[in-house]
């Protein structure tokens, strides 16, 4: 198993950076949905709760799209030729 783990500490390719950036963005959105959902259920006015839940719905849809983009990057249907600064 150790031989499989060697060489993983090098620089990432532009493609890998794009994939991990998309994965990170999806994770942040997922965390945000959890936090906003909790906020909506803790003593907010009904209008505020509805607004927060609408935001959660929109964020969840975007999280799904970003996840699909990450899958396309991983499958190399979307490519990046060089890392972005």
PDB file of N, CA, C and O in Angstrom, chain B, residues numbered from 101:
ATOM      1  N   UNK B 101       0.820  -1.199   0.000  1.00  0.00           N
ATOM      2  CA  UNK B 101       0.000   0.000   0.000  1.00  0.00           C
ATOM      3  C   UNK B 101       0.862   1.261   0.000  1.00  0.00           C
ATOM      4  O   UNK B 101       0.504   2.259  -0.624  1.00  0.00           O
ATOM      5  N   UNK B 102       1.993   1.215   0.697  1.00  0.00           N
ATOM      6  CA  UNK B 102       2.864   2.391   0.744  1.00  0.00           C
ATOM      7  C   UNK B 102       3.339   2.806  -0.644  1.00  0.00           C
ATOM      8  O   UNK B 102       3.452   3.997  -0.935  1.00  0.00           O
ATOM      9  N   UNK B 103       3.616   1.827  -1.498  1.00  0.00           N
ATOM     10  CA  UNK B 103       4.079   2.163  -2.841  1.00  0.00           C
ATOM     11  C   UNK B 103       3.025   2.925  -3.638  1.00  0.00           C
ATOM     12  O   UNK B 103       3.367   3.703  -4.529  1.00  0.00           O
ATOM     13  N   UNK B 104       1.755   2.710  -3.328  1.00  0.00           N
ATOM     14  CA  UNK B 104       0.681   3.445  -3.999  1.00  0.00           C
ATOM     15  C   UNK B 104       0.603   4.887  -3.520  1.00  0.00           C
ATOM     16  O   UNK B 104       0.121   5.753  -4.249  1.00  0.00           O
ATOM     17  N   UNK B 105       1.062   5.149  -2.329  1.00  0.00           N
ATOM     18  CA  UNK B 105       0.951   6.474  -1.732  1.00  0.00           C
ATOM     19  C   UNK B 105       2.137   7.375  -2.064  1.00  0.00           C
ATOM     20  O   UNK B 105       2.117   8.555  -1.714  1.00  0.00           O
ATOM     21  N   UNK B 106       3.140   6.871  -2.709  1.00  0.00           N
ATOM     22  CA  UNK B 106       4.314   7.672  -3.028  1.00  0.00           C
ATOM     23  C   UNK B 106       4.045   8.571  -4.228  1.00  0.00           C
ATOM     24  O   UNK B 106       3.296   8.206  -5.134  1.00  0.00           O
ATOM     25  N   UNK B 107       4.654   9.733  -4.224  1.00  0.00           N
ATOM     26  CA  UNK B 107       4.551  10.651  -5.350  1.00  0.00           C
ATOM     27  C   UNK B 107       3.270  11.461  -5.393  1.00  0.00           C
ATOM     28  O   UNK B 107       2.982  12.099  -6.405  1.00  0.00           O
ATOM     29  N   UNK B 108       2.494  11.452  -4.316  1.00  0.00           N
ATOM     30  CA  UNK B 108       1.232  12.183  -4.313  1.00  0.00           C
ATOM     31  C   UNK B 108       1.383  13.608  -3.789  1.00  0.00           C
ATOM     32  O   UNK B 108       0.407  14.357  -3.757  1.00  0.00           O
ATOM     33  N   UNK B 109       2.578  13.989  -3.382  1.00  0.00           N
ATOM     34  CA  UNK B 109       2.778  15.311  -2.801  1.00  0.00           C
ATOM     35  C   UNK B 109       3.278  16.344  -3.804  1.00  0.00           C
ATOM     36  O   UNK B 109       3.642  17.451  -3.409  1.00  0.00           O
ATOM     37  N   UNK B 110       3.305  16.013  -5.073  1.00  0.00           N
ATOM     38  CA  UNK B 110       3.790  16.935  -6.098  1.00  0.00           C
ATOM     39  C   UNK B 110       2.744  17.974  -6.467  1.00  0.00           C
ATOM     40  O   UNK B 110       1.656  18.025  -5.894  1.00  0.00           O
ATOM     41  N   UNK B 111       3.102  18.792  -7.434  1.00  0.00           N
ATOM     42  CA  UNK B 111       2.184  19.814  -7.916  1.00  0.00           C
ATOM     43  C   UNK B 111       0.993  19.179  -8.624  1.00  0.00           C
ATOM     44  O   UNK B 111       1.115  18.131  -9.258  1.00  0.00           O
ATOM     45  N   UNK B 112      -0.136  19.818  -8.505  1.00  0.00           N
ATOM     46  CA  UNK B 112      -1.334  19.364  -9.203  1.00  0.00           C
ATOM     47  C   UNK B 112      -1.325  19.915 -10.619  1.00  0.00           C
ATOM     48  O   UNK B 112      -0.792  20.992 -10.888  1.00  0.00           O
ATOM     49  N   UNK B 113      -1.925  19.150 -11.510  1.00  0.00           N
ATOM     50  CA  UNK B 113      -2.093  19.653 -12.869  1.00  0.00           C
ATOM     51  C   UNK B 113      -3.237  20.665 -12.873  1.00  0.00           C
ATOM     52  O   UNK B 113      -4.003  20.750 -11.913  1.00  0.00           O
ATOM     53  N   UNK B 114      -3.346  21.422 -13.948  1.00  0.00           N
ATOM     54  CA  UNK B 114      -4.444  22.381 -14.082  1.00  0.00           C
ATOM     55  C   UNK B 114      -5.786  21.664 -13.999  1.00  0.00           C
ATOM     56  O   UNK B 114      -6.746  22.182 -13.429  1.00  0.00           O
ATOM     57  N   UNK B 115      -5.841  20.479 -14.568  1.00  0.00           N
ATOM     58  CA  UNK B 115      -7.069  19.687 -14.555  1.00  0.00           C
ATOM     59  C   UNK B 115      -7.439  19.277 -13.129  1.00  0.00           C
ATOM     60  O   UNK B 115      -8.604  19.351 -12.736  1.00  0.00           O
ATOM     61  N   UNK B 116      -6.446  18.849 -12.366  1.00  0.00           N
ATOM     62  CA  UNK B 116      -6.693  18.468 -10.982  1.00  0.00           C
ATOM     63  C   UNK B 116      -7.136  19.675 -10.154  1.00  0.00           C
ATOM     64  O   UNK B 116      -8.046  19.566  -9.332  1.00  0.00           O
ATOM     65  N   UNK B 117      -6.497  20.813 -10.369  1.00  0.00           N
ATOM     66  CA  UNK B 117      -6.874  22.030  -9.647  1.00  0.00           C
ATOM     67  C   UNK B 117      -8.331  22.380  -9.906  1.00  0.00           C
ATOM     68  O   UNK B 117      -9.070  22.709  -8.978  1.00  0.00           O
ATOM     69  N   UNK B 118      -8.746  22.309 -11.168  1.00  0.00           N
ATOM     70  CA  UNK B 118     -10.134  22.607 -11.516  1.00  0.00           C
ATOM     71  C   UNK B 118     -11.082  21.646 -10.816  1.00  0.00           C
ATOM     72  O   UNK B 118     -12.092  22.071 -10.254  1.00  0.00           O
ATOM     73  N   UNK B 119     -10.770  20.364 -10.843  1.00  0.00           N
ATOM     74  CA  UNK B 119     -11.617  19.363 -10.196  1.00  0.00           C
ATOM     75  C   UNK B 119     -11.735  19.644  -8.701  1.00  0.00           C
ATOM     76  O   UNK B 119     -12.839  19.663  -8.158  1.00  0.00           O
ATOM     77  N   UNK B 120     -10.614  19.859  -8.041  1.00  0.00           N
ATOM     78  CA  UNK B 120     -10.647  20.090  -6.593  1.00  0.00           C
ATOM     79  C   UNK B 120     -11.305  21.416  -6.240  1.00  0.00           C
ATOM     80  O   UNK B 120     -11.969  21.514  -5.208  1.00  0.00           O
ATOM     81  N   UNK B 121     -11.139  22.425  -7.062  1.00  0.00           N
ATOM     82  CA  UNK B 121     -11.827  23.694  -6.824  1.00  0.00           C
ATOM     83  C   UNK B 121     -13.343  23.512  -6.895  1.00  0.00           C
ATOM     84  O   UNK B 121     -14.075  24.054  -6.067  1.00  0.00           O
ATOM     85  N   UNK B 122     -13.808  22.755  -7.875  1.00  0.00           N
ATOM     86  CA  UNK B 122     -15.242  22.487  -8.001  1.00  0.00           C
ATOM     87  C   UNK B 122     -15.749  21.647  -6.833  1.00  0.00           C
ATOM     88  O   UNK B 122     -16.828  21.907  -6.300  1.00  0.00           O
ATOM     89  N   UNK B 123     -14.981  20.650  -6.441  1.00  0.00           N
ATOM     90  CA  UNK B 123     -15.368  19.823  -5.298  1.00  0.00           C
ATOM     91  C   UNK B 123     -15.456  20.674  -4.031  1.00  0.00           C
ATOM     92  O   UNK B 123     -16.397  20.532  -3.250  1.00  0.00           O
ATOM     93  N   UNK B 124     -14.479  21.558  -3.828  1.00  0.00           N
ATOM     94  CA  UNK B 124     -14.486  22.432  -2.647  1.00  0.00           C
ATOM     95  C   UNK B 124     -15.694  23.364  -2.659  1.00  0.00           C
ATOM     96  O   UNK B 124     -16.341  23.558  -1.630  1.00  0.00           O
ATOM     97  N   UNK B 125     -15.999  23.944  -3.828  1.00  0.00           N
ATOM     98  CA  UNK B 125     -17.140  24.855  -3.936  1.00  0.00           C
ATOM     99  C   UNK B 125     -18.436  24.123  -3.606  1.00  0.00           C
ATOM    100  O   UNK B 125     -19.296  24.668  -2.914  1.00  0.00           O
ATOM    101  N   UNK B 126     -18.582  22.902  -4.092  1.00  0.00           N
ATOM    102  CA  UNK B 126     -19.782  22.121  -3.798  1.00  0.00           C
ATOM    103  C   UNK B 126     -19.889  21.833  -2.298  1.00  0.00           C
ATOM    104  O   UNK B 126     -20.982  21.870  -1.733  1.00  0.00           O
ATOM    105  N   UNK B 127     -18.771  21.551  -1.666  1.00  0.00           N
ATOM    106  CA  UNK B 127     -18.777  21.278  -0.228  1.00  0.00           C
ATOM    107  C   UNK B 127     -19.169  22.516   0.577  1.00  0.00           C
ATOM    108  O   UNK B 127     -19.923  22.416   1.546  1.00  0.00           O
ATOM    109  N   UNK B 128     -18.659  23.682   0.177  1.00  0.00           N
ATOM    110  CA  UNK B 128     -19.001  24.927   0.869  1.00  0.00           C
ATOM    111  C   UNK B 128     -20.485  25.224   0.712  1.00  0.00           C
ATOM    112  O   UNK B 128     -21.139  25.656   1.661  1.00  0.00           O
ATOM    113  N   UNK B 129     -21.013  24.997  -0.474  1.00  0.00           N
ATOM    114  CA  UNK B 129     -22.443  25.211  -0.693  1.00  0.00           C
ATOM    115  C   UNK B 129     -23.254  24.256   0.178  1.00  0.00           C
ATOM    116  O   UNK B 129     -24.248  24.660   0.781  1.00  0.00           O
ATOM    117  N   UNK B 130     -22.841  23.001   0.246  1.00  0.00           N
ATOM    118  CA  UNK B 130     -23.544  22.035   1.079  1.00  0.00           C
ATOM    119  C   UNK B 130     -23.548  22.441   2.543  1.00  0.00           C
ATOM    120  O   UNK B 130     -24.571  22.339   3.219  1.00  0.00           O
ATOM    121  N   UNK B 131     -22.405  22.901   3.031  1.00  0.00           N
ATOM    122  CA  UNK B 131     -22.310  23.376   4.411  1.00  0.00           C
ATOM    123  C   UNK B 131     -23.225  24.580   4.618  1.00  0.00           C
ATOM    124  O   UNK B 131     -23.895  24.678   5.645  1.00  0.00           O
ATOM    125  N   UNK B 132     -23.257  25.491   3.655  1.00  0.00           N
ATOM    126  CA  UNK B 132     -24.099  26.680   3.756  1.00  0.00           C
ATOM    127  C   UNK B 132     -25.579  26.306   3.843  1.00  0.00           C
ATOM    128  O   UNK B 132     -26.333  26.908   4.608  1.00  0.00           O
ATOM    129  N   UNK B 133     -25.982  25.327   3.068  1.00  0.00           N
ATOM    130  CA  UNK B 133     -27.381  24.883   3.098  1.00  0.00           C
ATOM    131  C   UNK B 133     -27.733  24.349   4.481  1.00  0.00           C
ATOM    132  O   UNK B 133     -28.803  24.651   5.009  1.00  0.00           O
ATOM    133  N   UNK B 134     -26.849  23.566   5.065  1.00  0.00           N
ATOM    134  CA  UNK B 134     -27.103  23.029   6.407  1.00  0.00           C
ATOM    135  C   UNK B 134     -27.247  24.166   7.417  1.00  0.00           C
ATOM    136  O   UNK B 134     -28.171  24.161   8.230  1.00  0.00           O
ATOM    137  N   UNK B 135     -26.339  25.137   7.368  1.00  0.00           N
ATOM    138  CA  UNK B 135     -26.381  26.252   8.309  1.00  0.00           C
ATOM    139  C   UNK B 135     -27.626  27.119   8.113  1.00  0.00           C
ATOM    140  O   UNK B 135     -28.269  27.508   9.088  1.00  0.00           O
ATOM    141  N   UNK B 136     -27.964  27.419   6.867  1.00  0.00           N
ATOM    142  CA  UNK B 136     -29.146  28.237   6.597  1.00  0.00           C
ATOM    143  C   UNK B 136     -30.433  27.518   6.984  1.00  0.00           C
ATOM    144  O   UNK B 136     -31.373  28.146   7.471  1.00  0.00           O
ATOM    145  N   UNK B 137     -30.481  26.219   6.774  1.00  0.00           N
ATOM    146  CA  UNK B 137     -31.652  25.441   7.180  1.00  0.00           C
ATOM    147  C   UNK B 137     -31.821  25.500   8.694  1.00  0.00           C
ATOM    148  O   UNK B 137     -32.933  25.655   9.198  1.00  0.00           O
ATOM    149  N   UNK B 138     -30.716  25.377   9.409  1.00  0.00           N
ATOM    150  CA  UNK B 138     -30.782  25.468  10.872  1.00  0.00           C
ATOM    151  C   UNK B 138     -31.249  26.857  11.304  1.00  0.00           C
ATOM    152  O   UNK B 138     -32.047  26.984  12.232  1.00  0.00           O
ATOM    153  N   UNK B 139     -30.756  27.892  10.634  1.00  0.00           N
ATOM    154  CA  UNK B 139     -31.175  29.253  10.954  1.00  0.00           C
ATOM    155  C   UNK B 139     -32.672  29.436  10.702  1.00  0.00           C
ATOM    156  O   UNK B 139     -33.362  30.097  11.477  1.00  0.00           O
ATOM    157  N   UNK B 140     -33.162  28.851   9.625  1.00  0.00           N
ATOM    158  CA  UNK B 140     -34.583  28.996   9.278  1.00  0.00           C
ATOM    159  C   UNK B 140     -35.485  28.385  10.345  1.00  0.00           C
ATOM    160  O   UNK B 140     -36.623  28.820  10.519  1.00  0.00           O
ATOM    161  N   UNK B 141     -34.986  27.388  11.054  1.00  0.00           N
ATOM    162  CA  UNK B 141     -35.817  26.719  12.039  1.00  0.00           C
ATOM    163  C   UNK B 141     -35.676  27.235  13.459  1.00  0.00           C
ATOM    164  O   UNK B 141     -36.272  26.670  14.376  1.00  0.00           O
ATOM    165  N   UNK B 142     -34.902  28.295  13.664  1.00  0.00           N
ATOM    166  CA  UNK B 142     -34.654  28.756  15.035  1.00  0.00           C
ATOM    167  C   UNK B 142     -35.216  30.144  15.277  1.00  0.00           C
ATOM    168  O   UNK B 142     -34.478  31.128  15.266  1.00  0.00           O
ATOM    169  N   UNK B 143     -36.509  30.224  15.493  1.00  0.00           N
ATOM    170  CA  UNK B 143     -37.128  31.466  15.943  1.00  0.00           C
ATOM    171  C   UNK B 143     -37.208  32.592  14.936  1.00  0.00           C
ATOM    172  O   UNK B 143     -37.371  33.749  15.322  1.00  0.00           O
ATOM    173  N   UNK B 144     -37.101  32.288  13.675  1.00  0.00           N
ATOM    174  CA  UNK B 144     -37.239  33.321  12.644  1.00  0.00           C
ATOM    175  C   UNK B 144     -38.711  33.597  12.388  1.00  0.00           C
ATOM    176  O   UNK B 144     -39.577  32.777  12.692  1.00  0.00           O
ATOM    177  N   UNK B 145     -38.971  34.755  11.829  1.00  0.00           N
ATOM    178  CA  UNK B 145     -40.343  35.022  11.414  1.00  0.00           C
ATOM    179  C   UNK B 145     -40.679  34.092  10.253  1.00  0.00           C
ATOM    180  O   UNK B 145     -39.778  33.593   9.579  1.00  0.00           O
ATOM    181  N   UNK B 146     -41.952  33.858  10.015  1.00  0.00           N
ATOM    182  CA  UNK B 146     -42.312  32.985   8.891  1.00  0.00           C
ATOM    183  C   UNK B 146     -41.752  33.476   7.554  1.00  0.00           C
ATOM    184  O   UNK B 146     -41.315  32.670   6.733  1.00  0.00           O
ATOM    185  N   UNK B 147     -41.764  34.779   7.335  1.00  0.00           N
ATOM    186  CA  UNK B 147     -41.229  35.320   6.073  1.00  0.00           C
ATOM    187  C   UNK B 147     -39.732  35.067   5.952  1.00  0.00           C
ATOM    188  O   UNK B 147     -39.240  34.712   4.881  1.00  0.00           O
ATOM    189  N   UNK B 148     -39.008  35.251   7.059  1.00  0.00           N
ATOM    190  CA  UNK B 148     -37.561  34.997   7.038  1.00  0.00           C
ATOM    191  C   UNK B 148     -37.271  33.522   6.794  1.00  0.00           C
ATOM    192  O   UNK B 148     -36.371  33.177   6.029  1.00  0.00           O
ATOM    193  N   UNK B 149     -38.034  32.658   7.445  1.00  0.00           N
ATOM    194  CA  UNK B 149     -37.838  31.218   7.269  1.00  0.00           C
ATOM    195  C   UNK B 149     -38.093  30.805   5.821  1.00  0.00           C
ATOM    196  O   UNK B 149     -37.343  30.006   5.260  1.00  0.00           O
ATOM    197  N   UNK B 150     -39.139  31.343   5.224  1.00  0.00           N
ATOM    198  CA  UNK B 150     -39.445  31.028   3.818  1.00  0.00           C
ATOM    199  C   UNK B 150     -38.322  31.518   2.910  1.00  0.00           C
ATOM    200  O   UNK B 150     -37.906  30.804   1.997  1.00  0.00           O
ATOM    201  N   UNK B 151     -37.834  32.720   3.153  1.00  0.00           N
ATOM    202  CA  UNK B 151     -36.743  33.263   2.338  1.00  0.00           C
ATOM    203  C   UNK B 151     -35.490  32.400   2.466  1.00  0.00           C
ATOM    204  O   UNK B 151     -34.838  32.109   1.463  1.00  0.00           O
ATOM    205  N   UNK B 152     -35.147  31.990   3.684  1.00  0.00           N
ATOM    206  CA  UNK B 152     -33.970  31.144   3.880  1.00  0.00           C
ATOM    207  C   UNK B 152     -34.139  29.795   3.191  1.00  0.00           C
ATOM    208  O   UNK B 152     -33.180  29.271   2.625  1.00  0.00           O
ATOM    209  N   UNK B 153     -35.321  29.235   3.229  1.00  0.00           N
ATOM    210  CA  UNK B 153     -35.547  27.949   2.579  1.00  0.00           C
ATOM    211  C   UNK B 153     -35.470  28.071   1.049  1.00  0.00           C
ATOM    212  O   UNK B 153     -35.010  27.153   0.371  1.00  0.00           O
ATOM    213  N   UNK B 154     -35.925  29.214   0.513  1.00  0.00           N
ATOM    214  CA  UNK B 154     -35.788  29.452  -0.927  1.00  0.00           C
ATOM    215  C   UNK B 154     -34.310  29.531  -1.305  1.00  0.00           C
ATOM    216  O   UNK B 154     -33.891  28.975  -2.320  1.00  0.00           O
ATOM    217  N   UNK B 155     -33.523  30.226  -0.479  1.00  0.00           N
ATOM    218  CA  UNK B 155     -32.083  30.311  -0.719  1.00  0.00           C
ATOM    219  C   UNK B 155     -31.469  28.913  -0.703  1.00  0.00           C
ATOM    220  O   UNK B 155     -30.639  28.583  -1.551  1.00  0.00           O
ATOM    221  N   UNK B 156     -31.877  28.101   0.258  1.00  0.00           N
ATOM    222  CA  UNK B 156     -31.368  26.725   0.349  1.00  0.00           C
ATOM    223  C   UNK B 156     -31.696  25.919  -0.901  1.00  0.00           C
ATOM    224  O   UNK B 156     -30.862  25.158  -1.393  1.00  0.00           O
ATOM    225  N   UNK B 157     -32.896  26.086  -1.406  1.00  0.00           N
ATOM    226  CA  UNK B 157     -33.301  25.375  -2.623  1.00  0.00           C
ATOM    227  C   UNK B 157     -32.421  25.778  -3.804  1.00  0.00           C
ATOM    228  O   UNK B 157     -31.969  24.928  -4.571  1.00  0.00           O
ATOM    229  N   UNK B 158     -32.184  27.081  -3.943  1.00  0.00           N
ATOM    230  CA  UNK B 158     -31.335  27.567  -5.032  1.00  0.00           C
ATOM    231  C   UNK B 158     -29.900  27.080  -4.879  1.00  0.00           C
ATOM    232  O   UNK B 158     -29.279  26.664  -5.857  1.00  0.00           O
ATOM    233  N   UNK B 159     -29.370  27.129  -3.665  1.00  0.00           N
ATOM    234  CA  UNK B 159     -28.003  26.668  -3.422  1.00  0.00           C
ATOM    235  C   UNK B 159     -27.859  25.171  -3.697  1.00  0.00           C
ATOM    236  O   UNK B 159     -26.851  24.729  -4.248  1.00  0.00           O
ATOM    237  N   UNK B 160     -28.863  24.403  -3.314  1.00  0.00           N
ATOM    238  CA  UNK B 160     -28.814  22.964  -3.551  1.00  0.00           C
ATOM    239  C   UNK B 160     -28.784  22.664  -5.050  1.00  0.00           C
ATOM    240  O   UNK B 160     -28.068  21.765  -5.490  1.00  0.00           O
ATOM    241  N   UNK B 161     -29.549  23.403  -5.820  1.00  0.00           N
ATOM    242  CA  UNK B 161     -29.535  23.230  -7.282  1.00  0.00           C
ATOM    243  C   UNK B 161     -28.150  23.561  -7.848  1.00  0.00           C
ATOM    244  O   UNK B 161     -27.646  22.853  -8.719  1.00  0.00           O
ATOM    245  N   UNK B 162     -27.546  24.629  -7.354  1.00  0.00           N
ATOM    246  CA  UNK B 162     -26.212  25.008  -7.824  1.00  0.00           C
ATOM    247  C   UNK B 162     -25.168  23.973  -7.398  1.00  0.00           C
ATOM    248  O   UNK B 162     -24.241  23.677  -8.151  1.00  0.00           O
ATOM    249  N   UNK B 163     -25.318  23.433  -6.206  1.00  0.00           N
ATOM    250  CA  UNK B 163     -24.405  22.398  -5.737  1.00  0.00           C
ATOM    251  C   UNK B 163     -24.456  21.197  -6.681  1.00  0.00           C
ATOM    252  O   UNK B 163     -23.422  20.615  -7.007  1.00  0.00           O
ATOM    253  N   UNK B 164     -25.648  20.833  -7.113  1.00  0.00           N
ATOM    254  CA  UNK B 164     -25.792  19.732  -8.052  1.00  0.00           C
ATOM    255  C   UNK B 164     -25.102  20.012  -9.373  1.00  0.00           C
ATOM    256  O   UNK B 164     -24.434  19.138  -9.924  1.00  0.00           O
ATOM    257  N   UNK B 165     -25.258  21.221  -9.881  1.00  0.00           N
ATOM    258  CA  UNK B 165     -24.603  21.600 -11.144  1.00  0.00           C
ATOM    259  C   UNK B 165     -23.091  21.544 -11.014  1.00  0.00           C
ATOM    260  O   UNK B 165     -22.403  21.023 -11.893  1.00  0.00           O
ATOM    261  N   UNK B 166     -22.575  22.085  -9.915  1.00  0.00           N
ATOM    262  CA  UNK B 166     -21.125  22.090  -9.719  1.00  0.00           C
ATOM    263  C   UNK B 166     -20.605  20.663  -9.601  1.00  0.00           C
ATOM    264  O   UNK B 166     -19.535  20.340 -10.116  1.00  0.00           O
ATOM    265  N   UNK B 167     -21.368  19.812  -8.920  1.00  0.00           N
ATOM    266  CA  UNK B 167     -20.981  18.403  -8.830  1.00  0.00           C
ATOM    267  C   UNK B 167     -20.911  17.739 -10.198  1.00  0.00           C
ATOM    268  O   UNK B 167     -20.004  16.953 -10.470  1.00  0.00           O
ATOM    269  N   UNK B 168     -21.872  18.059 -11.052  1.00  0.00           N
ATOM    270  CA  UNK B 168     -21.849  17.514 -12.421  1.00  0.00           C
ATOM    271  C   UNK B 168     -20.649  18.037 -13.206  1.00  0.00           C
ATOM    272  O   UNK B 168     -20.024  17.287 -13.956  1.00  0.00           O
ATOM    273  N   UNK B 169     -20.325  19.316 -13.040  1.00  0.00           N
ATOM    274  CA  UNK B 169     -19.139  19.868 -13.698  1.00  0.00           C
ATOM    275  C   UNK B 169     -17.876  19.161 -13.216  1.00  0.00           C
ATOM    276  O   UNK B 169     -16.994  18.848 -14.016  1.00  0.00           O
ATOM    277  N   UNK B 170     -17.788  18.910 -11.912  1.00  0.00           N
ATOM    278  CA  UNK B 170     -16.626  18.199 -11.371  1.00  0.00           C
ATOM    279  C   UNK B 170     -16.520  16.803 -11.985  1.00  0.00           C
ATOM    280  O   UNK B 170     -15.425  16.345 -12.311  1.00  0.00           O
ATOM    281  N   UNK B 171     -17.657  16.132 -12.139  1.00  0.00           N
ATOM    282  CA  UNK B 171     -17.655  14.813 -12.770  1.00  0.00           C
ATOM    283  C   UNK B 171     -17.169  14.902 -14.214  1.00  0.00           C
ATOM    284  O   UNK B 171     -16.432  14.030 -14.675  1.00  0.00           O
ATOM    285  N   UNK B 172     -17.577  15.953 -14.930  1.00  0.00           N
ATOM    286  CA  UNK B 172     -17.133  16.134 -16.313  1.00  0.00           C
ATOM    287  C   UNK B 172     -15.637  16.412 -16.374  1.00  0.00           C
ATOM    288  O   UNK B 172     -14.952  15.938 -17.281  1.00  0.00           O
ATOM    289  N   UNK B 173     -15.133  17.171 -15.424  1.00  0.00           N
ATOM    290  CA  UNK B 173     -13.691  17.432 -15.376  1.00  0.00           C
ATOM    291  C   UNK B 173     -12.950  16.127 -15.121  1.00  0.00           C
ATOM    292  O   UNK B 173     -11.948  15.838 -15.775  1.00  0.00           O
ATOM    293  N   UNK B 174     -13.439  15.347 -14.179  1.00  0.00           N
ATOM    294  CA  UNK B 174     -12.794  14.078 -13.845  1.00  0.00           C
ATOM    295  C   UNK B 174     -12.784  13.135 -15.047  1.00  0.00           C
ATOM    296  O   UNK B 174     -11.816  12.407 -15.267  1.00  0.00           O
ATOM    297  N   UNK B 175     -13.860  13.156 -15.817  1.00  0.00           N
ATOM    298  CA  UNK B 175     -13.955  12.319 -17.014  1.00  0.00           C
ATOM    299  C   UNK B 175     -13.255  12.955 -18.218  1.00  0.00           C
ATOM    300  O   UNK B 175     -13.254  12.388 -19.310  1.00  0.00           O
ATOM    301  N   UNK B 176     -12.672  14.109 -18.017  1.00  0.00           N
ATOM    302  CA  UNK B 176     -11.937  14.875 -19.024  1.00  0.00           C
ATOM    303  C   UNK B 176     -12.797  15.321 -20.193  1.00  0.00           C
ATOM    304  O   UNK B 176     -12.313  15.441 -21.318  1.00  0.00           O
ATOM    305  N   UNK B 177     -14.087  15.569 -19.921  1.00  0.00           N
ATOM    306  CA  UNK B 177     -14.948  16.179 -20.931  1.00  0.00           C
ATOM    307  C   UNK B 177     -14.835  17.700 -20.868  1.00  0.00           C
ATOM    308  O   UNK B 177     -15.136  18.392 -21.840  1.00  0.00           O
ATOM    309  N   UNK B 178     -14.398  18.217 -19.718  1.00  0.00           N
ATOM    310  CA  UNK B 178     -14.055  19.634 -19.549  1.00  0.00           C
ATOM    311  C   UNK B 178     -12.580  19.660 -19.180  1.00  0.00           C
ATOM    312  O   UNK B 178     -12.160  18.981 -18.243  1.00  0.00           O
ATOM    313  N   UNK B 179     -11.798  20.435 -19.907  1.00  0.00           N
ATOM    314  CA  UNK B 179     -10.359  20.462 -19.630  1.00  0.00           C
ATOM    315  C   UNK B 179      -9.871  21.885 -19.434  1.00  0.00           C
ATOM    316  O   UNK B 179     -10.433  22.846 -19.959  1.00  0.00           O
ATOM    317  N   UNK B 180      -8.814  21.979 -18.664  1.00  0.00           N
ATOM    318  CA  UNK B 180      -8.118  23.249 -18.455  1.00  0.00           C
ATOM    319  C   UNK B 180      -6.662  22.988 -18.823  1.00  0.00           C
ATOM    320  O   UNK B 180      -6.057  22.030 -18.342  1.00  0.00           O
ATOM    321  N   UNK B 181      -6.112  23.824 -19.659  1.00  0.00           N
ATOM    322  CA  UNK B 181      -4.759  23.575 -20.138  1.00  0.00           C
ATOM    323  C   UNK B 181      -3.679  24.083 -19.196  1.00  0.00           C
ATOM    324  O   UNK B 181      -2.564  23.562 -19.208  1.00  0.00           O
ATOM    325  N   UNK B 182      -3.983  25.088 -18.380  1.00  0.00           N
ATOM    326  CA  UNK B 182      -2.990  25.596 -17.441  1.00  0.00           C
ATOM    327  C   UNK B 182      -3.680  26.078 -16.177  1.00  0.00           C
ATOM    328  O   UNK B 182      -4.853  26.449 -16.202  1.00  0.00           O
ATOM    329  N   UNK B 183      -2.956  26.070 -15.089  1.00  0.00           N
ATOM    330  CA  UNK B 183      -3.516  26.502 -13.809  1.00  0.00           C
ATOM    331  C   UNK B 183      -3.825  27.990 -13.836  1.00  0.00           C
ATOM    332  O   UNK B 183      -3.100  28.776 -14.444  1.00  0.00           O
ATOM    333  N   UNK B 184      -4.902  28.363 -13.173  1.00  0.00           N
ATOM    334  CA  UNK B 184      -5.292  29.766 -13.062  1.00  0.00           C
ATOM    335  C   UNK B 184      -4.673  30.352 -11.816  1.00  0.00           C
ATOM    336  O   UNK B 184      -4.656  29.708 -10.766  1.00  0.00           O
ATOM    337  N   UNK B 185      -4.169  31.553 -11.916  1.00  0.00           N
ATOM    338  CA  UNK B 185      -3.538  32.197 -10.757  1.00  0.00           C
ATOM    339  C   UNK B 185      -4.569  32.795  -9.835  1.00  0.00           C
ATOM    340  O   UNK B 185      -4.218  33.377  -8.809  1.00  0.00           O
TER     341      UNK B 185
END
